[in-house]
Amino acid sequence: MKTRLLHLKNINCDFCADTIERAVNSLSGVIECQVNVDLKQAMVQYNPQLIMLATIQSALAKAGYEVELLTEHTNPLTS
């Protein structure tokens, strides 16, 4: 599993957060997506063998959100 922290440039409200979480959580291979509106960030846990980060970013762009990768983490418990 991998965890990525994404900066969401144009998120302003809880409706945006719900839209993003629904869009990303619906993707096969995504374990969890949590959005923090105040920090303008999304934390995404996913299985890189099932989905590429580019696919997640594409889904966010399709939903109307600009994304910038902040960090990459590997879960030591599942690696």
All heavy atoms as a GROMACS GRO file, in nm:
protein
  610
    1MET      N    1   0.084  -0.118   0.000
    1MET     CA    2   0.000   0.000   0.000
    1MET      C    3   0.088   0.125   0.000
    1MET      O    4   0.197   0.125   0.055
    1MET     CB    5  -0.087   0.005   0.125
    1MET     CG    6  -0.187  -0.105   0.140
    1MET     SD    7  -0.299  -0.114   0.002
    1MET     CE    8  -0.329  -0.286   0.002
    2LYS      N    9   0.038   0.226  -0.062
    2LYS     CA   10   0.105   0.356  -0.060
    2LYS      C   11   0.007   0.460  -0.008
    2LYS      O   12  -0.114   0.446  -0.024
    2LYS     CB   13   0.150   0.397  -0.200
    2LYS     CG   14   0.273   0.323  -0.246
    2LYS     CD   15   0.333   0.392  -0.366
    2LYS     CE   16   0.462   0.320  -0.403
    2LYS     NZ   17   0.530   0.388  -0.510
    3THR      N   18   0.062   0.562   0.052
    3THR     CA   19  -0.016   0.676   0.098
    3THR      C   20   0.044   0.800   0.034
    3THR      O   21   0.165   0.821   0.040
    3THR     CB   22  -0.013   0.688   0.251
    3THR    OG1   23  -0.066   0.569   0.307
    3THR    CG2   24  -0.095   0.808   0.297
    4ARG      N   25  -0.041   0.879  -0.028
    4ARG     CA   26   0.002   1.005  -0.090
    4ARG      C   27  -0.074   1.120  -0.027
    4ARG      O   28  -0.194   1.110  -0.002
    4ARG     CB   29  -0.025   1.005  -0.240
    4ARG     CG   30   0.046   0.898  -0.316
    4ARG     CD   31   0.190   0.939  -0.343
    4ARG     NE   32   0.254   0.838  -0.424
    4ARG     CZ   33   0.334   0.863  -0.524
    4ARG    NH1   34   0.362   0.985  -0.558
    4ARG    NH2   35   0.390   0.764  -0.591
    5LEU      N   36  -0.005   1.229  -0.004
    5LEU     CA   37  -0.067   1.351   0.042
    5LEU      C   38  -0.071   1.446  -0.076
    5LEU      O   39   0.033   1.477  -0.135
    5LEU     CB   40   0.014   1.411   0.157
    5LEU     CG   41  -0.048   1.530   0.228
    5LEU    CD1   42  -0.184   1.495   0.287
    5LEU    CD2   43   0.045   1.579   0.338
    6LEU      N   44  -0.190   1.488  -0.112
    6LEU     CA   45  -0.209   1.575  -0.229
    6LEU      C   46  -0.258   1.712  -0.186
    6LEU      O   47  -0.343   1.723  -0.098
    6LEU     CB   48  -0.313   1.513  -0.324
    6LEU     CG   49  -0.286   1.370  -0.369
    6LEU    CD1   50  -0.406   1.318  -0.446
    6LEU    CD2   51  -0.160   1.363  -0.452
    7HIS      N   52  -0.203   1.815  -0.247
    7HIS     CA   53  -0.250   1.952  -0.225
    7HIS      C   54  -0.357   1.981  -0.330
    7HIS      O   55  -0.336   1.959  -0.449
    7HIS     CB   56  -0.135   2.052  -0.240
    7HIS     CG   57  -0.178   2.194  -0.228
    7HIS    ND1   58  -0.220   2.248  -0.109
    7HIS    CD2   59  -0.190   2.292  -0.320
    7HIS    CE1   60  -0.254   2.374  -0.129
    7HIS    NE2   61  -0.237   2.403  -0.257
    8LEU      N   62  -0.473   2.026  -0.284
    8LEU     CA   63  -0.586   2.058  -0.372
    8LEU      C   64  -0.596   2.210  -0.382
    8LEU      O   65  -0.638   2.276  -0.288
    8LEU     CB   66  -0.714   1.998  -0.315
    8LEU     CG   67  -0.706   1.847  -0.288
    8LEU    CD1   68  -0.818   1.803  -0.197
    8LEU    CD2   69  -0.708   1.772  -0.419
    9LYS      N   70  -0.554   2.263  -0.494
    9LYS     CA   71  -0.541   2.408  -0.509
    9LYS      C   72  -0.674   2.483  -0.503
    9LYS      O   73  -0.678   2.595  -0.454
    9LYS     CB   74  -0.470   2.440  -0.640
    9LYS     CG   75  -0.327   2.392  -0.643
    9LYS     CD   76  -0.261   2.429  -0.772
    9LYS     CE   77  -0.117   2.380  -0.775
    9LYS     NZ   78  -0.048   2.422  -0.895
   10ASN      N   79  -0.782   2.425  -0.552
   10ASN     CA   80  -0.905   2.502  -0.563
   10ASN      C   81  -1.022   2.440  -0.486
   10ASN      O   82  -1.134   2.440  -0.532
   10ASN     CB   83  -0.943   2.521  -0.710
   10ASN     CG   84  -0.955   2.389  -0.785
   10ASN    OD1   85  -0.893   2.291  -0.748
   10ASN    ND2   86  -1.033   2.388  -0.890
   11ILE      N   87  -0.996   2.392  -0.365
   11ILE     CA   88  -1.101   2.339  -0.279
   11ILE      C   89  -1.140   2.447  -0.178
   11ILE      O   90  -1.054   2.514  -0.123
   11ILE     CB   91  -1.054   2.210  -0.208
   11ILE    CG1   92  -1.167   2.152  -0.123
   11ILE    CG2   93  -0.930   2.231  -0.127
   11ILE    CD1   94  -1.134   2.019  -0.060
   12ASN      N   95  -1.272   2.467  -0.159
   12ASN     CA   96  -1.315   2.576  -0.070
   12ASN      C   97  -1.413   2.534   0.038
   12ASN      O   98  -1.439   2.612   0.128
   12ASN     CB   99  -1.386   2.688  -0.145
   12ASN     CG  100  -1.335   2.712  -0.282
   12ASN    OD1  101  -1.219   2.690  -0.307
   12ASN    ND2  102  -1.417   2.756  -0.371
   13CYS      N  103  -1.477   2.417   0.026
   13CYS     CA  104  -1.588   2.388   0.117
   13CYS      C  105  -1.606   2.238   0.138
   13CYS      O  106  -1.540   2.157   0.072
   13CYS     CB  107  -1.717   2.448   0.061
   13CYS     SG  108  -1.767   2.374  -0.097
   14ASP      N  109  -1.696   2.205   0.229
   14ASP     CA  110  -1.725   2.065   0.258
   14ASP      C  111  -1.787   1.993   0.139
   14ASP      O  112  -1.766   1.873   0.121
   14ASP     CB  113  -1.816   2.054   0.380
   14ASP     CG  114  -1.745   2.093   0.509
   14ASP    OD1  115  -1.621   2.084   0.514
   14ASP    OD2  116  -1.814   2.132   0.605
   15PHE      N  117  -1.863   2.064   0.057
   15PHE     CA  118  -1.919   2.002  -0.064
   15PHE      C  119  -1.806   1.957  -0.156
   15PHE      O  120  -1.811   1.848  -0.212
   15PHE     CB  121  -2.013   2.100  -0.136
   15PHE     CG  122  -2.068   2.041  -0.263
   15PHE    CD1  123  -2.172   1.949  -0.260
   15PHE    CD2  124  -2.015   2.076  -0.386
   15PHE    CE1  125  -2.223   1.894  -0.377
   15PHE    CE2  126  -2.064   2.022  -0.504
   15PHE     CZ  127  -2.169   1.930  -0.499
   16CYS      N  128  -1.703   2.040  -0.169
   16CYS     CA  129  -1.586   2.003  -0.250
   16CYS      C  130  -1.522   1.877  -0.192
   16CYS      O  131  -1.486   1.785  -0.266
   16CYS     CB  132  -1.483   2.115  -0.250
   16CYS     SG  133  -1.534   2.267  -0.330
   17ALA      N  134  -1.506   1.873  -0.060
   17ALA     CA  135  -1.444   1.757   0.004
   17ALA      C  136  -1.524   1.631  -0.022
   17ALA      O  137  -1.468   1.526  -0.055
   17ALA     CB  138  -1.430   1.782   0.154
   18ASP      N  139  -1.657   1.640  -0.011
   18ASP     CA  140  -1.743   1.524  -0.038
   18ASP      C  141  -1.730   1.478  -0.182
   18ASP      O  142  -1.722   1.358  -0.210
   18ASP     CB  143  -1.889   1.558  -0.007
   18ASP     CG  144  -1.917   1.574   0.141
   18ASP    OD1  145  -1.837   1.525   0.223
   18ASP    OD2  146  -2.019   1.636   0.174
   19THR      N  147  -1.726   1.573  -0.274
   19THR     CA  148  -1.712   1.540  -0.417
   19THR      C  149  -1.581   1.467  -0.442
   19THR      O  150  -1.578   1.366  -0.512
   19THR     CB  151  -1.719   1.669  -0.501
   19THR    OG1  152  -1.845   1.732  -0.478
   19THR    CG2  153  -1.702   1.639  -0.649
   20ILE      N  154  -1.474   1.517  -0.385
   20ILE     CA  155  -1.342   1.456  -0.403
   20ILE      C  156  -1.338   1.317  -0.341
   20ILE      O  157  -1.291   1.222  -0.403
   20ILE     CB  158  -1.232   1.547  -0.343
   20ILE    CG1  159  -1.219   1.673  -0.428
   20ILE    CG2  160  -1.100   1.473  -0.330
   20ILE    CD1  161  -1.142   1.784  -0.362
   21GLU      N  162  -1.387   1.306  -0.218
   21GLU     CA  163  -1.384   1.176  -0.151
   21GLU      C  164  -1.466   1.072  -0.228
   21GLU      O  165  -1.421   0.959  -0.245
   21GLU     CB  166  -1.433   1.188  -0.007
   21GLU     CG  167  -1.332   1.257   0.082
   21GLU     CD  168  -1.380   1.280   0.223
   21GLU    OE1  169  -1.499   1.253   0.254
   21GLU    OE2  170  -1.298   1.326   0.305
   22ARG      N  171  -1.582   1.111  -0.277
   22ARG     CA  172  -1.664   1.017  -0.355
   22ARG      C  173  -1.593   0.977  -0.484
   22ARG      O  174  -1.592   0.859  -0.522
   22ARG     CB  175  -1.800   1.078  -0.388
   22ARG     CG  176  -1.904   1.053  -0.279
   22ARG     CD  177  -2.037   1.098  -0.327
   22ARG     NE  178  -2.012   1.232  -0.376
   22ARG     CZ  179  -2.081   1.342  -0.357
   22ARG    NH1  180  -2.184   1.340  -0.307
   22ARG    NH2  181  -2.049   1.459  -0.396
   23ALA      N  182  -1.535   1.073  -0.554
   23ALA     CA  183  -1.468   1.045  -0.681
   23ALA      C  184  -1.349   0.951  -0.662
   23ALA      O  185  -1.332   0.855  -0.738
   23ALA     CB  186  -1.421   1.175  -0.746
   24VAL      N  187  -1.269   0.975  -0.561
   24VAL     CA  188  -1.149   0.895  -0.540
   24VAL      C  189  -1.182   0.760  -0.476
   24VAL      O  190  -1.131   0.656  -0.518
   24VAL     CB  191  -1.044   0.972  -0.458
   24VAL    CG1  192  -0.923   0.886  -0.426
   24VAL    CG2  193  -1.001   1.098  -0.533
   25ASN      N  194  -1.270   0.760  -0.376
   25ASN     CA  195  -1.304   0.635  -0.309
   25ASN      C  196  -1.376   0.537  -0.401
   25ASN      O  197  -1.376   0.416  -0.374
   25ASN     CB  198  -1.388   0.661  -0.183
   25ASN     CG  199  -1.303   0.710  -0.067
   25ASN    OD1  200  -1.192   0.664  -0.047
   25ASN    ND2  201  -1.356   0.805   0.008
   26SER      N  202  -1.435   0.585  -0.509
   26SER     CA  203  -1.505   0.496  -0.602
   26SER      C  204  -1.410   0.423  -0.697
   26SER      O  205  -1.451   0.331  -0.767
   26SER     CB  206  -1.608   0.576  -0.684
   26SER     OG  207  -1.542   0.661  -0.776
   27LEU      N  208  -1.283   0.463  -0.699
   27LEU     CA  209  -1.186   0.402  -0.789
   27LEU      C  210  -1.138   0.267  -0.735
   27LEU      O  211  -1.103   0.256  -0.616
   27LEU     CB  212  -1.065   0.494  -0.808
   27LEU     CG  213  -1.094   0.630  -0.870
   27LEU    CD1  214  -0.969   0.718  -0.862
   27LEU    CD2  215  -1.142   0.615  -1.013
   28SER      N  216  -1.135   0.168  -0.821
   28SER     CA  217  -1.085   0.036  -0.783
   28SER      C  218  -0.936   0.046  -0.751
   28SER      O  219  -0.859   0.102  -0.829
   28SER     CB  220  -1.108  -0.061  -0.897
   28SER     OG  221  -1.062  -0.188  -0.862
   29GLY      N  222  -0.898  -0.002  -0.635
   29GLY     CA  223  -0.758   0.004  -0.592
   29GLY      C  224  -0.734   0.110  -0.487
   29GLY      O  225  -0.629   0.110  -0.421
   30VAL      N  226  -0.830   0.202  -0.468
   30VAL     CA  227  -0.817   0.303  -0.363
   30VAL      C  228  -0.872   0.243  -0.234
   30VAL      O  229  -0.984   0.192  -0.230
   30VAL     CB  230  -0.892   0.432  -0.398
   30VAL    CG1  231  -0.897   0.528  -0.279
   30VAL    CG2  232  -0.826   0.500  -0.517
   31ILE      N  233  -0.792   0.250  -0.129
   31ILE     CA  234  -0.833   0.199   0.001
   31ILE      C  235  -0.913   0.306   0.074
   31ILE      O  236  -1.020   0.278   0.129
   31ILE     CB  237  -0.710   0.160   0.087
   31ILE    CG1  238  -0.616   0.067   0.010
   31ILE    CG2  239  -0.752   0.101   0.220
   31ILE    CD1  240  -0.678  -0.058  -0.046
   32GLU      N  241  -0.861   0.429   0.074
   32GLU     CA  242  -0.928   0.537   0.145
   32GLU      C  243  -0.878   0.673   0.096
   32GLU      O  244  -0.761   0.689   0.067
   32GLU     CB  245  -0.901   0.525   0.296
   32GLU     CG  246  -0.968   0.630   0.379
   32GLU     CD  247  -0.941   0.613   0.528
   32GLU    OE1  248  -0.840   0.552   0.565
   32GLU    OE2  249  -1.022   0.663   0.606
   33CYS      N  250  -0.970   0.766   0.092
   33CYS     CA  251  -0.936   0.906   0.064
   33CYS      C  252  -1.004   0.992   0.168
   33CYS      O  253  -1.125   0.981   0.189
   33CYS     CB  254  -0.985   0.945  -0.076
   33CYS     SG  255  -0.960   1.122  -0.111
   34GLN      N  256  -0.927   1.075   0.235
   34GLN     CA  257  -0.979   1.169   0.334
   34GLN      C  258  -0.932   1.309   0.296
   34GLN      O  259  -0.814   1.329   0.268
   34GLN     CB  260  -0.930   1.136   0.475
   34GLN     CG  261  -0.981   1.005   0.528
   34GLN     CD  262  -0.930   0.979   0.668
   34GLN    OE1  263  -0.826   1.029   0.710
   34GLN    NE2  264  -1.004   0.899   0.742
   35VAL      N  265  -1.025   1.404   0.299
   35VAL     CA  266  -0.994   1.541   0.259
   35VAL      C  267  -1.003   1.633   0.380
   35VAL      O  268  -1.096   1.623   0.460
   35VAL     CB  269  -1.092   1.588   0.149
   35VAL    CG1  270  -1.069   1.734   0.116
   35VAL    CG2  271  -1.078   1.501   0.025
   36ASN      N  272  -0.906   1.723   0.391
   36ASN     CA  273  -0.907   1.828   0.492
   36ASN      C  274  -0.920   1.961   0.418
   36ASN      O  275  -0.826   2.005   0.351
   36ASN     CB  276  -0.778   1.824   0.575
   36ASN     CG  277  -0.778   1.926   0.686
   36ASN    OD1  278  -0.814   2.042   0.666
   36ASN    ND2  279  -0.738   1.883   0.804
   37VAL      N  280  -1.038   2.022   0.430
   37VAL     CA  281  -1.067   2.146   0.358
   37VAL      C  282  -0.977   2.259   0.406
   37VAL      O  283  -0.923   2.336   0.326
   37VAL     CB  284  -1.216   2.186   0.373
   37VAL    CG1  285  -1.243   2.320   0.307
   37VAL    CG2  286  -1.305   2.079   0.316
   38ASP      N  287  -0.958   2.270   0.538
   38ASP     CA  288  -0.879   2.380   0.593
   38ASP      C  289  -0.734   2.377   0.544
   38ASP      O  290  -0.676   2.482   0.517
   38ASP     CB  291  -0.881   2.375   0.746
   38ASP     CG  292  -1.020   2.402   0.803
   38ASP    OD1  293  -1.099   2.474   0.738
   38ASP    OD2  294  -1.050   2.350   0.912
   39LEU      N  295  -0.678   2.257   0.530
   39LEU     CA  296  -0.540   2.244   0.483
   39LEU      C  297  -0.530   2.233   0.331
   39LEU      O  298  -0.420   2.234   0.276
   39LEU     CB  299  -0.473   2.122   0.547
   39LEU     CG  300  -0.456   2.125   0.698
   39LEU    CD1  301  -0.397   1.994   0.747
   39LEU    CD2  302  -0.370   2.244   0.741
   40LYS      N  303  -0.647   2.218   0.267
   40LYS     CA  304  -0.653   2.199   0.121
   40LYS      C  305  -0.572   2.076   0.080
   40LYS      O  306  -0.492   2.079  -0.014
   40LYS     CB  307  -0.607   2.323   0.046
   40LYS     CG  308  -0.697   2.443   0.066
   40LYS     CD  309  -0.651   2.561  -0.015
   40LYS     CE  310  -0.741   2.679   0.006
   40LYS     NZ  311  -0.851   2.686  -0.088
   41GLN      N  312  -0.592   1.966   0.154
   41GLN     CA  313  -0.516   1.845   0.129
   41GLN      C  314  -0.606   1.723   0.126
   41GLN      O  315  -0.710   1.719   0.192
   41GLN     CB  316  -0.411   1.823   0.238
   41GLN     CG  317  -0.303   1.928   0.239
   41GLN     CD  318  -0.203   1.905   0.350
   41GLN    OE1  319  -0.223   1.825   0.440
   41GLN    NE2  320  -0.094   1.980   0.344
   42ALA      N  321  -0.562   1.623   0.052
   42ALA     CA  322  -0.626   1.492   0.051
   42ALA      C  323  -0.519   1.388   0.080
   42ALA      O  324  -0.410   1.393   0.025
   42ALA     CB  325  -0.690   1.463  -0.083
   43MET      N  326  -0.551   1.295   0.169
   43MET     CA  327  -0.465   1.182   0.198
   43MET      C  328  -0.529   1.062   0.128
   43MET      O  329  -0.646   1.031   0.150
   43MET     CB  330  -0.457   1.158   0.349
   43MET     CG  331  -0.361   1.049   0.391
   43MET     SD  332  -0.427   0.879   0.382
   43MET     CE  333  -0.573   0.889   0.480
   44VAL      N  334  -0.453   0.999   0.040
   44VAL     CA  335  -0.505   0.886  -0.037
   44VAL      C  336  -0.420   0.763  -0.010
   44VAL      O  337  -0.298   0.766  -0.030
   44VAL     CB  338  -0.504   0.917  -0.189
   44VAL    CG1  339  -0.562   0.800  -0.266
   44VAL    CG2  340  -0.581   1.044  -0.219
   45GLN      N  341  -0.484   0.656   0.034
   45GLN     CA  342  -0.419   0.527   0.049
   45GLN      C  343  -0.468   0.440  -0.066
   45GLN      O  344  -0.588   0.433  -0.091
   45GLN     CB  345  -0.456   0.461   0.181
   45GLN     CG  346  -0.397   0.529   0.302
   45GLN     CD  347  -0.434   0.456   0.429
   45GLN    OE1  348  -0.544   0.409   0.444
   45GLN    NE2  349  -0.340   0.449   0.520
   46TYR      N  350  -0.374   0.376  -0.134
   46TYR     CA  351  -0.412   0.295  -0.250
   46TYR      C  352  -0.313   0.182  -0.271
   46TYR      O  353  -0.202   0.182  -0.217
   46TYR     CB  354  -0.421   0.382  -0.374
   46TYR     CG  355  -0.290   0.440  -0.421
   46TYR    CD1  356  -0.220   0.384  -0.525
   46TYR    CD2  357  -0.235   0.552  -0.359
   46TYR    CE1  358  -0.098   0.436  -0.568
   46TYR    CE2  359  -0.114   0.605  -0.400
   46TYR     CZ  360  -0.047   0.546  -0.505
   46TYR     OH  361   0.074   0.597  -0.546
   47ASN      N  362  -0.355   0.086  -0.351
   47ASN     CA  363  -0.271  -0.027  -0.387
   47ASN      C  364  -0.211   0.002  -0.524
   47ASN      O  365  -0.283   0.000  -0.624
   47ASN     CB  366  -0.354  -0.155  -0.391
   47ASN     CG  367  -0.271  -0.277  -0.420
   47ASN    OD1  368  -0.164  -0.270  -0.480
   47ASN    ND2  369  -0.321  -0.392  -0.378
   48PRO      N  370  -0.080   0.028  -0.532
   48PRO     CA  371  -0.019   0.065  -0.660
   48PRO      C  372  -0.017  -0.049  -0.762
   48PRO      O  373   0.007  -0.026  -0.880
   48PRO     CB  374   0.123   0.108  -0.621
   48PRO     CG  375   0.148   0.040  -0.492
   48PRO     CD  376   0.015   0.029  -0.422
   49GLN      N  377  -0.047  -0.171  -0.718
   49GLN     CA  378  -0.056  -0.282  -0.813
   49GLN      C  379  -0.191  -0.283  -0.884
   49GLN      O  380  -0.207  -0.348  -0.986
   49GLN     CB  381  -0.034  -0.415  -0.742
   49GLN     CG  382   0.108  -0.427  -0.687
   49GLN     CD  383   0.129  -0.555  -0.609
   49GLN    OE1  384   0.035  -0.628  -0.579
   49GLN    NE2  385   0.254  -0.582  -0.575
   50LEU      N  386  -0.289  -0.208  -0.828
   50LEU     CA  387  -0.423  -0.205  -0.886
   50LEU      C  388  -0.458  -0.071  -0.952
   50LEU      O  389  -0.545  -0.066  -1.038
   50LEU     CB  390  -0.528  -0.235  -0.778
   50LEU     CG  391  -0.516  -0.371  -0.710
   50LEU    CD1  392  -0.618  -0.383  -0.598
   50LEU    CD2  393  -0.532  -0.482  -0.811
   51ILE      N  394  -0.391   0.036  -0.909
   51ILE     CA  395  -0.423   0.169  -0.964
   51ILE      C  396  -0.298   0.256  -0.962
   51ILE      O  397  -0.217   0.248  -0.868
   51ILE     CB  398  -0.539   0.235  -0.886
   51ILE    CG1  399  -0.586   0.362  -0.957
   51ILE    CG2  400  -0.501   0.262  -0.742
   51ILE    CD1  401  -0.718   0.416  -0.905
   52MET      N  402  -0.282   0.336  -1.065
   52MET     CA  403  -0.168   0.429  -1.072
   52MET      C  404  -0.210   0.565  -1.016
   52MET      O  405  -0.328   0.603  -1.023
   52MET     CB  406  -0.123   0.446  -1.217
   52MET     CG  407  -0.069   0.320  -1.278
   52MET     SD  408  -0.003   0.341  -1.447
   52MET     CE  409  -0.131   0.432  -1.529
   53LEU      N  410  -0.114   0.636  -0.963
   53LEU     CA  411  -0.139   0.770  -0.911
   53LEU      C  412  -0.197   0.860  -1.020
   53LEU      O  413  -0.285   0.941  -0.994
   53LEU     CB  414  -0.013   0.832  -0.851
   53LEU     CG  415  -0.030   0.971  -0.792
   53LEU    CD1  416  -0.131   0.970  -0.678
   53LEU    CD2  417   0.104   1.024  -0.745
   54ALA      N  418  -0.149   0.843  -1.142
   54ALA     CA  419  -0.199   0.924  -1.254
   54ALA      C  420  -0.349   0.906  -1.274
   54ALA      O  421  -0.419   1.001  -1.310
   54ALA     CB  422  -0.125   0.889  -1.382
   55THR      N  423  -0.401   0.788  -1.247
   55THR     CA  424  -0.544   0.762  -1.260
   55THR      C  425  -0.621   0.839  -1.153
   55THR      O  426  -0.728   0.895  -1.179
   55THR     CB  427  -0.573   0.611  -1.249
   55THR    OG1  428  -0.497   0.543  -1.348
   55THR    CG2  429  -0.720   0.582  -1.266
   56ILE      N  430  -0.567   0.843  -1.033
   56ILE     CA  431  -0.629   0.918  -0.923
   56ILE      C  432  -0.628   1.067  -0.956
   56ILE      O  433  -0.730   1.136  -0.942
   56ILE     CB  434  -0.557   0.890  -0.790
   56ILE    CG1  435  -0.572   0.742  -0.753
   56ILE    CG2  436  -0.609   0.981  -0.679
   56ILE    CD1  437  -0.483   0.696  -0.640
   57GLN      N  438  -0.515   1.116  -1.003
   57GLN     CA  439  -0.504   1.257  -1.039
   57GLN      C  440  -0.599   1.291  -1.154
   57GLN      O  441  -0.659   1.399  -1.156
   57GLN     CB  442  -0.360   1.292  -1.076
   57GLN     CG  443  -0.268   1.290  -0.955
   57GLN     CD  444  -0.122   1.310  -0.992
   57GLN    OE1  445  -0.068   1.238  -1.076
   57GLN    NE2  446  -0.059   1.406  -0.928
   58SER      N  447  -0.614   1.201  -1.249
   58SER     CA  448  -0.705   1.222  -1.360
   58SER      C  449  -0.850   1.231  -1.312
   58SER      O  450  -0.927   1.315  -1.360
   58SER     CB  451  -0.689   1.109  -1.462
   58SER     OG  452  -0.781   1.124  -1.567
   59ALA      N  453  -0.887   1.146  -1.218
   59ALA     CA  454  -1.023   1.150  -1.163
   59ALA      C  455  -1.049   1.282  -1.092
   59ALA      O  456  -1.158   1.340  -1.102
   59ALA     CB  457  -1.044   1.033  -1.067
   60LEU      N  458  -0.948   1.333  -1.023
   60LEU     CA  459  -0.962   1.462  -0.955
   60LEU      C  460  -0.974   1.576  -1.056
   60LEU      O  461  -1.056   1.667  -1.039
   60LEU     CB  462  -0.845   1.486  -0.860
   60LEU     CG  463  -0.846   1.397  -0.736
   60LEU    CD1  464  -0.712   1.402  -0.666
   60LEU    CD2  465  -0.957   1.439  -0.643
   61ALA      N  466  -0.895   1.570  -1.161
   61ALA     CA  467  -0.903   1.672  -1.265
   61ALA      C  468  -1.039   1.668  -1.334
   61ALA      O  469  -1.099   1.773  -1.361
   61ALA     CB  470  -0.791   1.653  -1.367
   62LYS      N  471  -1.089   1.549  -1.359
   62LYS     CA  472  -1.220   1.534  -1.422
   62LYS      C  473  -1.331   1.592  -1.333
   62LYS      O  474  -1.429   1.646  -1.382
   62LYS     CB  475  -1.247   1.386  -1.449
   62LYS     CG  476  -1.368   1.360  -1.533
   62LYS     CD  477  -1.386   1.211  -1.556
   62LYS     CE  478  -1.338   1.177  -1.694
   62LYS     NZ  479  -1.369   1.039  -1.734
   63ALA      N  480  -1.311   1.583  -1.200
   63ALA     CA  481  -1.407   1.639  -1.105
   63ALA      C  482  -1.389   1.791  -1.090
   63ALA      O  483  -1.469   1.856  -1.024
   63ALA     CB  484  -1.393   1.571  -0.969
   64GLY      N  485  -1.282   1.846  -1.151
   64GLY     CA  486  -1.263   1.991  -1.152
   64GLY      C  487  -1.164   2.044  -1.051
   64GLY      O  488  -1.163   2.163  -1.021
   65TYR      N  489  -1.076   1.959  -1.000
   65TYR     CA  490  -0.982   2.003  -0.897
   65TYR      C  491  -0.837   1.992  -0.943
   65TYR      O  492  -0.797   1.893  -1.001
   65TYR     CB  493  -1.003   1.921  -0.768
   65TYR     CG  494  -1.140   1.946  -0.712
   65TYR    CD1  495  -1.245   1.861  -0.743
   65TYR    CD2  496  -1.166   2.058  -0.636
   65TYR    CE1  497  -1.373   1.886  -0.697
   65TYR    CE2  498  -1.293   2.085  -0.589
   65TYR     CZ  499  -1.396   1.998  -0.620
   65TYR     OH  500  -1.522   2.024  -0.576
   66GLU      N  501  -0.760   2.098  -0.915
   66GLU     CA  502  -0.618   2.100  -0.946
   66GLU      C  503  -0.543   2.031  -0.832
   66GLU      O  504  -0.566   2.061  -0.715
   66GLU     CB  505  -0.567   2.243  -0.959
   66GLU     CG  506  -0.627   2.320  -1.075
   66GLU     CD  507  -0.572   2.460  -1.080
   66GLU    OE1  508  -0.448   2.476  -1.084
   66GLU    OE2  509  -0.653   2.554  -1.077
   67VAL      N  510  -0.451   1.942  -0.867
   67VAL     CA  511  -0.382   1.860  -0.767
   67VAL      C  512  -0.232   1.875  -0.781
   67VAL      O  513  -0.178   1.881  -0.890
   67VAL     CB  514  -0.418   1.711  -0.788
   67VAL    CG1  515  -0.350   1.626  -0.684
   67VAL    CG2  516  -0.567   1.692  -0.785
   68GLU      N  517  -0.165   1.878  -0.667
   68GLU     CA  518  -0.020   1.880  -0.661
   68GLU      C  519   0.024   1.776  -0.560
   68GLU      O  520  -0.027   1.773  -0.448
   68GLU     CB  521   0.027   2.019  -0.618
   68GLU     CG  522   0.175   2.035  -0.602
   68GLU     CD  523   0.209   2.176  -0.554
   68GLU    OE1  524   0.170   2.272  -0.622
   68GLU    OE2  525   0.273   2.186  -0.449
   69LEU      N  526   0.117   1.687  -0.596
   69LEU     CA  527   0.167   1.585  -0.507
   69LEU      C  528   0.255   1.650  -0.401
   69LEU      O  529   0.347   1.725  -0.433
   69LEU     CB  530   0.248   1.483  -0.586
   69LEU     CG  531   0.312   1.370  -0.505
   69LEU    CD1  532   0.205   1.283  -0.442
   69LEU    CD2  533   0.403   1.288  -0.594
   70LEU      N  534   0.226   1.621  -0.273
   70LEU     CA  535   0.308   1.674  -0.164
   70LEU      C  536   0.407   1.570  -0.114
   70LEU      O  537   0.525   1.596  -0.102
   70LEU     CB  538   0.221   1.721  -0.048
   70LEU     CG  539   0.135   1.844  -0.076
   70LEU    CD1  540   0.053   1.880   0.048
   70LEU    CD2  541   0.221   1.963  -0.116
   71THR      N  542   0.359   1.450  -0.081
   71THR     CA  543   0.448   1.348  -0.026
   71THR      C  544   0.409   1.210  -0.072
   71THR      O  545   0.298   1.186  -0.114
   71THR     CB  546   0.446   1.347   0.128
   71THR    OG1  547   0.313   1.317   0.171
   71THR    CG2  548   0.491   1.477   0.188
   72GLU      N  549   0.503   1.120  -0.059
   72GLU     CA  550   0.480   0.978  -0.084
   72GLU      C  551   0.525   0.902   0.038
   72GLU      O  552   0.632   0.928   0.092
   72GLU     CB  553   0.560   0.932  -0.205
   72GLU     CG  554   0.549   0.784  -0.230
   72GLU     CD  555   0.633   0.738  -0.347
   72GLU    OE1  556   0.693   0.823  -0.416
   72GLU    OE2  557   0.638   0.618  -0.368
   73HIS      N  558   0.441   0.812   0.083
   73HIS     CA  559   0.476   0.726   0.196
   73HIS      C  560   0.446   0.582   0.158
   73HIS      O  561   0.352   0.555   0.088
   73HIS     CB  562   0.391   0.760   0.320
   73HIS     CG  563   0.405   0.900   0.366
   73HIS    ND1  564   0.514   0.946   0.434
   73HIS    CD2  565   0.323   1.006   0.351
   73HIS    CE1  566   0.498   1.073   0.460
   73HIS    NE2  567   0.383   1.113   0.411
   74THR      N  568   0.528   0.492   0.207
   74THR     CA  569   0.500   0.350   0.192
   74THR      C  570   0.462   0.298   0.330
   74THR      O  571   0.530   0.327   0.428
   74THR     CB  572   0.625   0.274   0.141
   74THR    OG1  573   0.661   0.331   0.015
   74THR    CG2  574   0.596   0.127   0.124
   75ASN      N  575   0.353   0.224   0.336
   75ASN     CA  576   0.308   0.168   0.462
   75ASN      C  577   0.400   0.054   0.499
   75ASN      O  578   0.400  -0.049   0.433
   75ASN     CB  579   0.163   0.121   0.447
   75ASN     CG  580   0.105   0.075   0.579
   75ASN    OD1  581   0.178   0.041   0.671
   75ASN    ND2  582  -0.026   0.074   0.588
   76PRO      N  583   0.479   0.066   0.607
   76PRO     CA  584   0.575  -0.038   0.642
   76PRO      C  585   0.508  -0.168   0.686
   76PRO      O  586   0.570  -0.273   0.685
   76PRO     CB  587   0.656   0.025   0.758
   76PRO     CG  588   0.567   0.129   0.813
   76PRO     CD  589   0.482   0.178   0.698
   77LEU      N  590   0.383  -0.162   0.725
   77LEU     CA  591   0.313  -0.282   0.769
   77LEU      C  592   0.271  -0.372   0.655
   77LEU      O  593   0.248  -0.490   0.673
   77LEU     CB  594   0.189  -0.243   0.852
   77LEU     CG  595   0.218  -0.161   0.978
   77LEU    CD1  596   0.089  -0.123   1.046
   77LEU    CD2  597   0.307  -0.239   1.073
   78THR      N  598   0.259  -0.315   0.535
   78THR     CA  599   0.210  -0.394   0.420
   78THR      C  600   0.313  -0.403   0.309
   78THR      O  601   0.285  -0.460   0.206
   78THR     CB  602   0.080  -0.333   0.366
   78THR    OG1  603   0.104  -0.198   0.327
   78THR    CG2  604  -0.031  -0.342   0.467
   79SER      N  605   0.430  -0.347   0.326
   79SER     CA  606   0.531  -0.348   0.220
   79SER      C  607   0.610  -0.477   0.223
   79SER      O  608   0.628  -0.538   0.321
   79SER     CB  609   0.626  -0.231   0.233
   79SER     OG  610   0.556  -0.112   0.217
   0.00000   0.00000   0.00000
